[in-house]
Amino acid sequence: MTKYAILAGGPPHLHPSFDRLKNETLQWIGVDRGTYTLLKKGITPVKSFGDFDSITTKEKEWIFNKGINIDLFPPEKDKTDLELAIDWVIEQNSSACIVLGATGGRLDHELLNIQLLYKLGEHPIEACLLDRYNRISLLKPNVHSISRESSFQYVSFIPLTMEVKDLTLKGFKYELNHATIRVGSSRCISNEYKDPVGEVRFTEGCLLMIQSKDSI
């Protein structure tokens, strides 16, 4: 099954290293200004979405002259450009989706983009939001094995539902045993790995897992 990478129009200084991602077998999708950025980096997206209101007329003409597959939408619509791209990825029965350029900038967009992980999580798609300092994933009730990565020192678990029940953390600096974590609790912020592989298990609710490092 196909693995997709979506580049949205978030601040370029927050983009992760594209050189590292080029080593993966990815089908790229451009969203609005993200399409322009991909083409400038020599990456031709298989699909592009947007109203392209965040780029200049000259940049838009340059994109359209490339002859790529573009779904053009009006600025006034019921979904964001990124959600339209995610809907398309879901329709392709993809196995995984990495979303870049979805953090930073306007807070309303960033919060919505994080919540779009819930939409992806309704399907068997391994998904995350990735930037230079963070990787954000959605965990659903199950037993999850989380491998330590040298790129990220910290790992936090934040409830996306009102409660996450029976949460157990093993192999981390701060462990839990069958705890209930509620929205607004900071109990699971800034944990760290103790073992090469940590275990996360819970029986009810949804968790955001944020693997991160300091920006300085």
N, C-alpha and C positions, 0 to 999 in steps of 0.2 A: 504494500500500500504506500501511497505517496506521502511524503513529509513536506509541509509547506512552511515558508517563512514569510511573514507579512511585515513590510516596512511602512509605518504610518508617518505622519508629518511632525513628530515631536522634535525637540531641540537636538541638533546634530552632536553637540558636545556630550550628550548622554548616550549616544550610540555605543554598543559594545564593539569589539574588534571584528571587522568583517573578514579579516584574513583567517581568523579561527573558524568562522562559519563557512568559509569557502571550502574547507576540508570535508564538510558534510554534504550528503546528497540531498539538496533542497530544491524545491520549486518555489521561485520567488514571486511575490505579489506586491505591487506598489499601490499605496493608498495616498491619493492627492500628491502633496509635495514629495512623499516617499518615492513615487515613481521617478521623479526628476533626479533624486539622489541616487537611486539604483542605476539609472542610465549613465550618470556621470561617473559612477564607479565601475562601469563596464559590465554591469549585470543587467541582462534583459529579462524583465518579468514576464511570466506566462500569462498574467492577467493584471489589469489595473482598474482601480475603482476611484471615483471621486467627482466632485464638482469643480475641482482645480481652482478654487477661489483663493488659495493661499500662495499662488505663484503669479508671476507677471505674465502679461499677454505674450511676450517674446518667448518665455520659458514654456508656456503652454503650446505655442506653435511648434517649438523644437521637439517637444514630446510627441505631438500628433504626427509629425513628419517621420517619426521612427517606424511607423507602421505596426505598432504593437497592439495587442488585444485590449481595448479600453471599453469599460462600461461607464458612460458619462451620465451624471445625474444632476438635477437642478440643485442650487444651494438650499432651497426650502423643501424639506422632505421629512419623513417620519423616523428615519434612522440615520445615524452617522455613517460617514464613508467607511470607517473601520468595521462597524457592525455589518454593513453590506458585504464587505470582503469576508468576514467570518461566516456569514450565512452561506456564501459560495463554497468556502472550504468544507463546511459541514455537508453540503450537497455532494461533494466529491468523494465522500466516505474515506477521508484521509486518516492516516494513522497518528499523525502528530502535527502540531502547529506552534511555531515560535513567533511571537509578536514583538517587534521592535518599534521604537519611535512612539510608544504609547504612554510614556511617563514624562513628567516635567511639563512646563507650560501651564495651561489653564487647569485649575484643580477640578472643575466640574468634569472636564473630559477625562482626566486621569482617574478619578473615582469610578466613572462609568466604564472606562476601559478595563479596570481591575474586575468589575462586576461581570464583564463579558466572559471572563473565565468560567463563570457559573453556567453560561449558555453553552460553551464548549464542553463543560463537564457533564452535560446531559447526554453526551454522545461518547463512544469509546475512542476519544481523541486525547492523546497526551499533549497537554498545552501548557505554555508558560508565557509570561511577559518578561522580557529581558532588556536590561540596560547596562550601562558601564558599572554600576554599583549594586544592582539587585537582580534577582530572579524570583518571580512571583508565580506560585503554582496553587492550584486548588486541590485539596484532599477531601475525599468523601469517605464515609464509614468503611473501614477495612483495616488490614494490617499493611503498613507501608515501610519498606526498607529504604532509608535515605543515606546515600553514600556521601562521605566527607569529600569536599572539593577544596583544593588549595586556593581557588579564586575567591571563595567566600568564607570569612571568618565566623560570621554569626548566622544563626537560624532562628526565626521567630514564628510563632503560631498564633494566628489571630482569628477568632470566631467570625464567620460570615453569616451564621444564623444566630438566633437569640441565645442558644445554648449549644455547647458541644459536650456530650456526655461520655463518661467512662474513658476519659483520655489518659493514655499511658505513654510515657516517653522513656525509652531506654537507650543507653549508649550516648547520652548527652551529659553535659556538665551539670545541668539541673534536671533531675528526673522527676516524673510524676507517676502516680499509681492510681488509676481509676478515678480521676478527678473530673469535676464538672466545671467548665470554663464558660463564662457568660460574656456577652457583648459589653465592651467597655472595660474589661479586665486587662491589666498589663502584666499578668503573671507569667505569660509565656513569651515575653519580649527579650531579645538579646541573649538567647541561649547560645551555647557553643557545643561543638562535637567533642566527645570524649573518646569514642571508638571510631574505627574506620567506617563503620556502618551503624547508623542509629535506627531505632524502631519506633514508629508512631502508630498507635492503634486507638480507635474509638468506635463507638457503636451508634451514635446519633449526632446529626448536625453536619456542618461543613466548615473546614478550616482553610484559611489562606496560609500557605507556607512561604515565608520570605527569607531567602538566603541572601546575605548582604555583606558588604565590606564598607569601611569608612571611606569617605571621599577625599581625605587628606592623608 
